């Protein structure tokens, strides 16, 4: 059973982008940072998971219904392990992974909040192909951490579209493109600070 405060998230389910796996260096940095207690915040249980296509050795990412079903099962399993409901679990990930987590919450999966790293607002060079239709259903706290030169969405585009999110939105912009290269410590610190403030 969890010993965390009833008002505090009990765990984080963390997912990779389409071209990576659960051992991506940024996900590991976030998990390591949250696993370390500080004077202001206890350690948080983090589970890094792969999507079914990666587990099957395939290259093409899962379609949303498959990914969402997988996230629901993983969130329920993590919640059960911690002795809480999924409304005490944070969901998040990089790029595709974060997008699938946000779609799962919009689809009705109860969650404590969303950690969206390098959220892909649109494919590079195609700002008309937006991936934000579900933002109006995100009635949970949401953290966006992105690079200031991300071709999948500029800081100005992110600000414009996150206005549709009814839950409280926090945005952290770091130097870099979609991979926010060499910024793992800063990404992890941004996530840890946000979690501590929940």
C-alpha positions in Angstrom: 0.0 0.0 0.0 1.1 3.6 -0.7 2.2 5.7 2.2 2.0 9.0 0.2 -0.3 11.8 1.0 -3.9 11.2 -0.3 -3.7 14.4 -2.2 -0.3 13.7 -3.8 0.3 11.6 -6.9 1.5 8.1 -6.0 3.3 7.2 -9.2 4.3 8.1 -12.8 3.8 6.0 -15.8 6.4 7.1 -18.4 6.5 6.3 -22.1 8.9 6.8 -25.0 8.7 8.5 -28.3 8.0 6.5 -31.5 11.6 6.0 -32.3 12.8 5.0 -28.9 12.2 2.6 -26.0 11.6 2.7 -22.3 15.4 3.1 -21.7 15.6 6.5 -23.5 18.1 8.7 -21.6 15.6 11.4 -20.9 13.1 9.0 -19.4 15.8 7.5 -17.3 16.9 10.9 -16.1 13.3 11.8 -15.1 12.8 8.5 -13.3 16.1 8.7 -11.5 15.3 12.3 -10.3 11.8 11.4 -9.1 13.1 8.3 -7.3 15.4 10.5 -5.1 13.6 12.0 -2.2 14.3 15.7 -1.3 13.5 17.8 1.7 10.4 19.1 -0.1 9.3 16.0 -1.9 9.3 12.3 -1.1 10.4 9.8 -3.8 7.8 9.0 -6.4 7.3 5.5 -7.9 8.1 5.6 -11.7 7.4 2.8 -14.2 8.9 3.2 -17.7 7.0 1.1 -20.2 7.2 0.3 -23.9 4.2 0.2 -26.3 3.0 -3.1 -27.9 4.7 -2.4 -31.2 8.1 -2.1 -29.6 7.6 -5.2 -27.5 6.7 -7.1 -30.7 9.9 -5.8 -32.4 8.0 -3.7 -35.0 9.0 -0.3 -36.2 5.6 1.3 -36.9 4.0 2.9 -33.9 0.6 1.5 -32.6 -2.6 3.2 -33.7 -4.2 5.2 -30.8 -6.8 2.6 -29.8 -4.1 0.0 -29.3 -1.8 2.4 -27.4 -4.6 3.7 -25.3 -5.7 0.2 -24.2 -2.1 -0.6 -23.3 -1.7 2.6 -21.3 -5.0 1.9 -19.4 -3.8 -1.6 -18.5 -0.4 -0.4 -17.4 -1.8 2.5 -15.4 -4.3 0.1 -13.7 -1.5 -2.3 -12.9 0.8 0.4 -11.5 -2.1 1.8 -9.4 -2.9 -1.7 -8.0 0.7 -2.2 -7.2 0.7 1.1 -5.2 -2.7 0.4 -3.6 -4.4 3.4 -5.2 -6.7 4.2 -8.1 -5.5 5.5 -11.4 -6.6 9.0 -10.4 -3.4 9.0 -8.2 -1.2 8.1 -11.2 0.6 10.6 -13.4 0.9 9.7 -17.1 3.4 11.0 -19.5 6.2 10.6 -22.0 8.1 12.0 -24.9 6.6 13.0 -28.2 4.3 10.1 -29.4 4.3 8.6 -25.9 3.1 11.8 -24.3 0.5 12.3 -27.0 -0.9 8.8 -26.4 -1.1 9.5 -22.7 -3.0 12.7 -23.3 -5.4 10.9 -25.6 -5.9 8.2 -23.0 -6.9 10.8 -20.4 -9.1 12.5 -22.9 -10.7 9.1 -23.6 -11.7 8.8 -19.9 -8.7 7.3 -18.1 -8.6 8.9 -14.7 -5.2 10.4 -13.9 -3.5 12.7 -11.5 -2.0 14.8 -14.3 0.1 14.6 -17.5 3.8 15.1 -18.1 4.2 15.9 -21.8 7.8 16.1 -23.0 8.4 17.5 -26.5 4.7 17.2 -27.3 4.2 16.9 -31.1 1.7 19.5 -32.0 2.0 18.8 -35.7 4.5 17.0 -38.1 7.5 19.2 -39.0 6.6 21.7 -41.7 2.9 20.8 -41.6 1.4 23.2 -39.0 -2.1 22.5 -40.5 -2.0 18.8 -39.4 -2.6 19.5 -35.7 -2.8 16.9 -33.0 -4.8 18.9 -30.5 -8.4 18.0 -31.0 -8.6 16.3 -27.6 -7.0 19.1 -25.6 -10.5 20.3 -24.5 -11.0 17.1 -22.6 -7.7 17.3 -20.5 -9.3 18.4 -17.2 -6.1 17.5 -15.2 -2.9 19.4 -14.4 -0.6 19.3 -17.5 3.1 20.0 -17.8 4.6 20.7 -21.2 8.4 20.7 -21.5 9.7 21.6 -25.0 12.6 23.0 -26.9 12.6 26.5 -28.1 13.4 25.4 -31.7 11.1 22.3 -31.8 9.9 21.8 -35.4 6.9 19.8 -34.1 5.6 23.0 -32.5 7.1 26.4 -31.5 6.6 28.0 -28.1 4.1 30.4 -29.6 2.1 27.5 -31.2 2.2 25.6 -27.9 0.9 28.7 -26.0 -1.9 29.2 -28.5 -3.1 25.6 -28.5 -2.7 24.8 -24.8 -5.2 27.6 -24.1 -7.9 25.0 -25.0 -6.8 22.7 -22.0 -9.3 23.2 -19.2 -6.9 21.8 -16.5 -4.1 23.9 -15.1 -1.2 24.1 -17.6 2.5 24.6 -16.9 5.0 25.2 -19.7 8.8 25.0 -19.5 10.8 26.0 -22.6 14.4 24.8 -22.8 17.1 25.5 -25.4 17.0 22.9 -28.1 14.9 21.2 -30.8 12.6 18.2 -30.5 15.2 16.1 -28.7 16.2 18.9 -26.4 19.7 17.5 -26.6 22.0 17.6 -23.6 19.1 18.9 -21.4 18.2 15.8 -19.5 19.0 17.3 -16.1 16.9 20.4 -16.9 14.0 18.3 -18.1 14.2 16.1 -15.0 14.4 19.2 -12.8 11.3 20.7 -14.5 9.3 17.5 -13.9 10.4 17.2 -10.3 9.6 20.8 -9.5 6.2 20.5 -11.1 5.4 17.2 -9.3 6.5 18.7 -6.0 4.1 21.6 -6.4 1.0 19.5 -7.1 
